[in-house]
Amino acid sequence: MTGPDGGRVDGETVRQLARLSGLTLEPDHVPGVIAALDTLLGQAALLFDPPLDPMVEPAPVFRA
């Protein structure tokens, strides 16, 4: 779970992202935002980090 620069998301990164987004962020909320971003980045890594074989074609139909 890493931030845009490859390191863990930290409080300063969260505050910068909030400023760039035009959001006000209470200091008490920073740890929760860090935890949420760590979770989000971990979930995204499950989708995007595994190497995909270019010869594997997507399934035409998915059934549950």
Phi and psi restraints in degrees (range 20) as a CNS / XPLOR table:
assign (resid 1 and name C) (resid 2 and name N)
       (resid 2 and name CA) (resid 2 and name C) 1.0 -128.5 20.0 2
assign (resid 2 and name N) (resid 2 and name CA)
       (resid 2 and name C) (resid 3 and name N) 1.0 158.5 20.0 2
assign (resid 2 and name C) (resid 3 and name N)
       (resid 3 and name CA) (resid 3 and name C) 1.0 -85.4 20.0 2
assign (resid 3 and name N) (resid 3 and name CA)
       (resid 3 and name C) (resid 4 and name N) 1.0 -173.1 20.0 2
assign (resid 3 and name C) (resid 4 and name N)
       (resid 4 and name CA) (resid 4 and name C) 1.0 -59.2 20.0 2
assign (resid 4 and name N) (resid 4 and name CA)
       (resid 4 and name C) (resid 5 and name N) 1.0 -28.3 20.0 2
assign (resid 4 and name C) (resid 5 and name N)
       (resid 5 and name CA) (resid 5 and name C) 1.0 -92.5 20.0 2
assign (resid 5 and name N) (resid 5 and name CA)
       (resid 5 and name C) (resid 6 and name N) 1.0 6.3 20.0 2
assign (resid 5 and name C) (resid 6 and name N)
       (resid 6 and name CA) (resid 6 and name C) 1.0 92.3 20.0 2
assign (resid 6 and name N) (resid 6 and name CA)
       (resid 6 and name C) (resid 7 and name N) 1.0 -7.4 20.0 2
assign (resid 6 and name C) (resid 7 and name N)
       (resid 7 and name CA) (resid 7 and name C) 1.0 -101.4 20.0 2
assign (resid 7 and name N) (resid 7 and name CA)
       (resid 7 and name C) (resid 8 and name N) 1.0 172.4 20.0 2
assign (resid 7 and name C) (resid 8 and name N)
       (resid 8 and name CA) (resid 8 and name C) 1.0 -65.1 20.0 2
assign (resid 8 and name N) (resid 8 and name CA)
       (resid 8 and name C) (resid 9 and name N) 1.0 149.4 20.0 2
assign (resid 8 and name C) (resid 9 and name N)
       (resid 9 and name CA) (resid 9 and name C) 1.0 -68.1 20.0 2
assign (resid 9 and name N) (resid 9 and name CA)
       (resid 9 and name C) (resid 10 and name N) 1.0 131.8 20.0 2
assign (resid 9 and name C) (resid 10 and name N)
       (resid 10 and name CA) (resid 10 and name C) 1.0 -124.1 20.0 2
assign (resid 10 and name N) (resid 10 and name CA)
       (resid 10 and name C) (resid 11 and name N) 1.0 177.0 20.0 2
assign (resid 10 and name C) (resid 11 and name N)
       (resid 11 and name CA) (resid 11 and name C) 1.0 -61.4 20.0 2
assign (resid 11 and name N) (resid 11 and name CA)
       (resid 11 and name C) (resid 12 and name N) 1.0 -39.1 20.0 2
assign (resid 11 and name C) (resid 12 and name N)
       (resid 12 and name CA) (resid 12 and name C) 1.0 -65.9 20.0 2
assign (resid 12 and name N) (resid 12 and name CA)
       (resid 12 and name C) (resid 13 and name N) 1.0 -40.5 20.0 2
assign (resid 12 and name C) (resid 13 and name N)
       (resid 13 and name CA) (resid 13 and name C) 1.0 -62.1 20.0 2
assign (resid 13 and name N) (resid 13 and name CA)
       (resid 13 and name C) (resid 14 and name N) 1.0 -43.3 20.0 2
assign (resid 13 and name C) (resid 14 and name N)
       (resid 14 and name CA) (resid 14 and name C) 1.0 -62.5 20.0 2
assign (resid 14 and name N) (resid 14 and name CA)
       (resid 14 and name C) (resid 15 and name N) 1.0 -43.7 20.0 2
assign (resid 14 and name C) (resid 15 and name N)
       (resid 15 and name CA) (resid 15 and name C) 1.0 -65.0 20.0 2
assign (resid 15 and name N) (resid 15 and name CA)
       (resid 15 and name C) (resid 16 and name N) 1.0 -39.5 20.0 2
assign (resid 15 and name C) (resid 16 and name N)
       (resid 16 and name CA) (resid 16 and name C) 1.0 -64.6 20.0 2
assign (resid 16 and name N) (resid 16 and name CA)
       (resid 16 and name C) (resid 17 and name N) 1.0 -43.6 20.0 2
assign (resid 16 and name C) (resid 17 and name N)
       (resid 17 and name CA) (resid 17 and name C) 1.0 -62.9 20.0 2
assign (resid 17 and name N) (resid 17 and name CA)
       (resid 17 and name C) (resid 18 and name N) 1.0 -39.3 20.0 2
assign (resid 17 and name C) (resid 18 and name N)
       (resid 18 and name CA) (resid 18 and name C) 1.0 -63.7 20.0 2
assign (resid 18 and name N) (resid 18 and name CA)
       (resid 18 and name C) (resid 19 and name N) 1.0 -44.6 20.0 2
assign (resid 18 and name C) (resid 19 and name N)
       (resid 19 and name CA) (resid 19 and name C) 1.0 -61.4 20.0 2
assign (resid 19 and name N) (resid 19 and name CA)
       (resid 19 and name C) (resid 20 and name N) 1.0 -45.6 20.0 2
assign (resid 19 and name C) (resid 20 and name N)
       (resid 20 and name CA) (resid 20 and name C) 1.0 -64.1 20.0 2
assign (resid 20 and name N) (resid 20 and name CA)
       (resid 20 and name C) (resid 21 and name N) 1.0 -29.4 20.0 2
assign (resid 20 and name C) (resid 21 and name N)
       (resid 21 and name CA) (resid 21 and name C) 1.0 -85.5 20.0 2
assign (resid 21 and name N) (resid 21 and name CA)
       (resid 21 and name C) (resid 22 and name N) 1.0 -6.3 20.0 2
assign (resid 21 and name C) (resid 22 and name N)
       (resid 22 and name CA) (resid 22 and name C) 1.0 77.3 20.0 2
assign (resid 22 and name N) (resid 22 and name CA)
       (resid 22 and name C) (resid 23 and name N) 1.0 23.4 20.0 2
assign (resid 22 and name C) (resid 23 and name N)
       (resid 23 and name CA) (resid 23 and name C) 1.0 -102.6 20.0 2
assign (resid 23 and name N) (resid 23 and name CA)
       (resid 23 and name C) (resid 24 and name N) 1.0 146.8 20.0 2
assign (resid 23 and name C) (resid 24 and name N)
       (resid 24 and name CA) (resid 24 and name C) 1.0 -95.8 20.0 2
assign (resid 24 and name N) (resid 24 and name CA)
       (resid 24 and name C) (resid 25 and name N) 1.0 135.7 20.0 2
assign (resid 24 and name C) (resid 25 and name N)
       (resid 25 and name CA) (resid 25 and name C) 1.0 -128.3 20.0 2
assign (resid 25 and name N) (resid 25 and name CA)
       (resid 25 and name C) (resid 26 and name N) 1.0 118.8 20.0 2
assign (resid 25 and name C) (resid 26 and name N)
       (resid 26 and name CA) (resid 26 and name C) 1.0 -69.2 20.0 2
assign (resid 26 and name N) (resid 26 and name CA)
       (resid 26 and name C) (resid 27 and name N) 1.0 140.3 20.0 2
assign (resid 26 and name C) (resid 27 and name N)
       (resid 27 and name CA) (resid 27 and name C) 1.0 -55.7 20.0 2
assign (resid 27 and name N) (resid 27 and name CA)
       (resid 27 and name C) (resid 28 and name N) 1.0 -32.9 20.0 2
assign (resid 27 and name C) (resid 28 and name N)
       (resid 28 and name CA) (resid 28 and name C) 1.0 -67.8 20.0 2
assign (resid 28 and name N) (resid 28 and name CA)
       (resid 28 and name C) (resid 29 and name N) 1.0 -20.6 20.0 2
assign (resid 28 and name C) (resid 29 and name N)
       (resid 29 and name CA) (resid 29 and name C) 1.0 -89.4 20.0 2
assign (resid 29 and name N) (resid 29 and name CA)
       (resid 29 and name C) (resid 30 and name N) 1.0 -12.8 20.0 2
assign (resid 29 and name C) (resid 30 and name N)
       (resid 30 and name CA) (resid 30 and name C) 1.0 -57.7 20.0 2
assign (resid 30 and name N) (resid 30 and name CA)
       (resid 30 and name C) (resid 31 and name N) 1.0 -46.0 20.0 2
assign (resid 30 and name C) (resid 31 and name N)
       (resid 31 and name CA) (resid 31 and name C) 1.0 -60.0 20.0 2
assign (resid 31 and name N) (resid 31 and name CA)
       (resid 31 and name C) (resid 32 and name N) 1.0 -37.6 20.0 2
assign (resid 31 and name C) (resid 32 and name N)
       (resid 32 and name CA) (resid 32 and name C) 1.0 -67.5 20.0 2
assign (resid 32 and name N) (resid 32 and name CA)
       (resid 32 and name C) (resid 33 and name N) 1.0 -38.0 20.0 2
assign (resid 32 and name C) (resid 33 and name N)
       (resid 33 and name CA) (resid 33 and name C) 1.0 -67.3 20.0 2
assign (resid 33 and name N) (resid 33 and name CA)
       (resid 33 and name C) (resid 34 and name N) 1.0 -40.0 20.0 2
assign (resid 33 and name C) (resid 34 and name N)
       (resid 34 and name CA) (resid 34 and name C) 1.0 -60.6 20.0 2
assign (resid 34 and name N) (resid 34 and name CA)
       (resid 34 and name C) (resid 35 and name N) 1.0 -45.3 20.0 2
assign (resid 34 and name C) (resid 35 and name N)
       (resid 35 and name CA) (resid 35 and name C) 1.0 -62.5 20.0 2
assign (resid 35 and name N) (resid 35 and name CA)
       (resid 35 and name C) (resid 36 and name N) 1.0 -42.2 20.0 2
assign (resid 35 and name C) (resid 36 and name N)
       (resid 36 and name CA) (resid 36 and name C) 1.0 -65.3 20.0 2
assign (resid 36 and name N) (resid 36 and name CA)
       (resid 36 and name C) (resid 37 and name N) 1.0 -42.6 20.0 2
assign (resid 36 and name C) (resid 37 and name N)
       (resid 37 and name CA) (resid 37 and name C) 1.0 -66.2 20.0 2
assign (resid 37 and name N) (resid 37 and name CA)
       (resid 37 and name C) (resid 38 and name N) 1.0 -38.3 20.0 2
assign (resid 37 and name C) (resid 38 and name N)
       (resid 38 and name CA) (resid 38 and name C) 1.0 -61.0 20.0 2
assign (resid 38 and name N) (resid 38 and name CA)
       (resid 38 and name C) (resid 39 and name N) 1.0 -43.5 20.0 2
assign (resid 38 and name C) (resid 39 and name N)
       (resid 39 and name CA) (resid 39 and name C) 1.0 -64.1 20.0 2
assign (resid 39 and name N) (resid 39 and name CA)
       (resid 39 and name C) (resid 40 and name N) 1.0 -46.0 20.0 2
assign (resid 39 and name C) (resid 40 and name N)
       (resid 40 and name CA) (resid 40 and name C) 1.0 -61.0 20.0 2
assign (resid 40 and name N) (resid 40 and name CA)
       (resid 40 and name C) (resid 41 and name N) 1.0 -45.2 20.0 2
assign (resid 40 and name C) (resid 41 and name N)
       (resid 41 and name CA) (resid 41 and name C) 1.0 -66.5 20.0 2
assign (resid 41 and name N) (resid 41 and name CA)
       (resid 41 and name C) (resid 42 and name N) 1.0 -35.0 20.0 2
assign (resid 41 and name C) (resid 42 and name N)
       (resid 42 and name CA) (resid 42 and name C) 1.0 -65.8 20.0 2
assign (resid 42 and name N) (resid 42 and name CA)
       (resid 42 and name C) (resid 43 and name N) 1.0 -40.9 20.0 2
assign (resid 42 and name C) (resid 43 and name N)
       (resid 43 and name CA) (resid 43 and name C) 1.0 -67.8 20.0 2
assign (resid 43 and name N) (resid 43 and name CA)
       (resid 43 and name C) (resid 44 and name N) 1.0 -41.0 20.0 2
assign (resid 43 and name C) (resid 44 and name N)
       (resid 44 and name CA) (resid 44 and name C) 1.0 -64.3 20.0 2
assign (resid 44 and name N) (resid 44 and name CA)
       (resid 44 and name C) (resid 45 and name N) 1.0 -35.7 20.0 2
assign (resid 44 and name C) (resid 45 and name N)
       (resid 45 and name CA) (resid 45 and name C) 1.0 -63.9 20.0 2
assign (resid 45 and name N) (resid 45 and name CA)
       (resid 45 and name C) (resid 46 and name N) 1.0 -33.0 20.0 2
assign (resid 45 and name C) (resid 46 and name N)
       (resid 46 and name CA) (resid 46 and name C) 1.0 -62.4 20.0 2
assign (resid 46 and name N) (resid 46 and name CA)
       (resid 46 and name C) (resid 47 and name N) 1.0 -31.1 20.0 2
assign (resid 46 and name C) (resid 47 and name N)
       (resid 47 and name CA) (resid 47 and name C) 1.0 -85.7 20.0 2
assign (resid 47 and name N) (resid 47 and name CA)
       (resid 47 and name C) (resid 48 and name N) 1.0 -38.3 20.0 2
assign (resid 47 and name C) (resid 48 and name N)
       (resid 48 and name CA) (resid 48 and name C) 1.0 -105.6 20.0 2
assign (resid 48 and name N) (resid 48 and name CA)
       (resid 48 and name C) (resid 49 and name N) 1.0 -17.4 20.0 2
assign (resid 48 and name C) (resid 49 and name N)
       (resid 49 and name CA) (resid 49 and name C) 1.0 -81.1 20.0 2
assign (resid 49 and name N) (resid 49 and name CA)
       (resid 49 and name C) (resid 50 and name N) 1.0 -35.1 20.0 2
assign (resid 49 and name C) (resid 50 and name N)
       (resid 50 and name CA) (resid 50 and name C) 1.0 -64.9 20.0 2
assign (resid 50 and name N) (resid 50 and name CA)
       (resid 50 and name C) (resid 51 and name N) 1.0 137.0 20.0 2
assign (resid 50 and name C) (resid 51 and name N)
       (resid 51 and name CA) (resid 51 and name C) 1.0 -69.7 20.0 2
assign (resid 51 and name N) (resid 51 and name CA)
       (resid 51 and name C) (resid 52 and name N) 1.0 139.1 20.0 2
assign (resid 51 and name C) (resid 52 and name N)
       (resid 52 and name CA) (resid 52 and name C) 1.0 -106.6 20.0 2
assign (resid 52 and name N) (resid 52 and name CA)
       (resid 52 and name C) (resid 53 and name N) 1.0 132.4 20.0 2
assign (resid 52 and name C) (resid 53 and name N)
       (resid 53 and name CA) (resid 53 and name C) 1.0 -74.6 20.0 2
assign (resid 53 and name N) (resid 53 and name CA)
       (resid 53 and name C) (resid 54 and name N) 1.0 124.5 20.0 2
assign (resid 53 and name C) (resid 54 and name N)
       (resid 54 and name CA) (resid 54 and name C) 1.0 -64.2 20.0 2
assign (resid 54 and name N) (resid 54 and name CA)
       (resid 54 and name C) (resid 55 and name N) 1.0 -15.8 20.0 2
assign (resid 54 and name C) (resid 55 and name N)
       (resid 55 and name CA) (resid 55 and name C) 1.0 -86.6 20.0 2
assign (resid 55 and name N) (resid 55 and name CA)
       (resid 55 and name C) (resid 56 and name N) 1.0 -10.4 20.0 2
assign (resid 55 and name C) (resid 56 and name N)
       (resid 56 and name CA) (resid 56 and name C) 1.0 -82.5 20.0 2
assign (resid 56 and name N) (resid 56 and name CA)
       (resid 56 and name C) (resid 57 and name N) 1.0 124.5 20.0 2
assign (resid 56 and name C) (resid 57 and name N)
       (resid 57 and name CA) (resid 57 and name C) 1.0 -97.5 20.0 2
assign (resid 57 and name N) (resid 57 and name CA)
       (resid 57 and name C) (resid 58 and name N) 1.0 149.5 20.0 2
assign (resid 57 and name C) (resid 58 and name N)
       (resid 58 and name CA) (resid 58 and name C) 1.0 -68.1 20.0 2
assign (resid 58 and name N) (resid 58 and name CA)
       (resid 58 and name C) (resid 59 and name N) 1.0 151.5 20.0 2
assign (resid 58 and name C) (resid 59 and name N)
       (resid 59 and name CA) (resid 59 and name C) 1.0 -69.6 20.0 2
assign (resid 59 and name N) (resid 59 and name CA)
       (resid 59 and name C) (resid 60 and name N) 1.0 139.2 20.0 2
assign (resid 59 and name C) (resid 60 and name N)
       (resid 60 and name CA) (resid 60 and name C) 1.0 -72.3 20.0 2
assign (resid 60 and name N) (resid 60 and name CA)
       (resid 60 and name C) (resid 61 and name N) 1.0 -28.8 20.0 2
assign (resid 60 and name C) (resid 61 and name N)
       (resid 61 and name CA) (resid 61 and name C) 1.0 -140.3 20.0 2
assign (resid 61 and name N) (resid 61 and name CA)
       (resid 61 and name C) (resid 62 and name N) 1.0 135.4 20.0 2
assign (resid 61 and name C) (resid 62 and name N)
       (resid 62 and name CA) (resid 62 and name C) 1.0 -111.8 20.0 2
assign (resid 62 and name N) (resid 62 and name CA)
       (resid 62 and name C) (resid 63 and name N) 1.0 130.8 20.0 2
assign (resid 62 and name C) (resid 63 and name N)
       (resid 63 and name CA) (resid 63 and name C) 1.0 -125.0 20.0 2
assign (resid 63 and name N) (resid 63 and name CA)
       (resid 63 and name C) (resid 64 and name N) 1.0 141.3 20.0 2
